[in-house]
Amino acid sequence: MKRPYTALFALAVWYLIAPPKMLYYGTETWDLNAPPAQWAVVRTFDTGEECAQTKADADYEANQIRPTFDVNRCIASEDVPNLSN
């Protein structure tokens, strides 16, 4: 018996993730080249839309204080099977 595809989508979780920090010439910075499995989970969401909205809100607030780089990403749990909370 085949399972409906909708059941698979219901199992997906979205993570808002941030890269690990590293020292670069004595200054702490983001390691954007680190593999996603090394990135930290900031928060989990049921949908990609919720994740994207939270990221946009955080980016807006950060930009009010200082310019920021796009260092957070939203990624589906099925895209990175080794990512854990």
Sequence and secondary structure as in RCSB ss.txt:
>XXXX:A:sequence
MKRPYTALFALAVWYLIAPPKMLYYGTETWDLNAPPAQWAVVRTFDTGEECAQTKADADYEANQIRPTFDVNRCI
ASEDVPNLSN
>XXXX:A:secstr
    HHHHHHH  EEEEE  EEEETTEEEE TTS GGGSEEEEEESSHHHHHHHHHHHHHHHHHHS      EEE
EGGG TT   
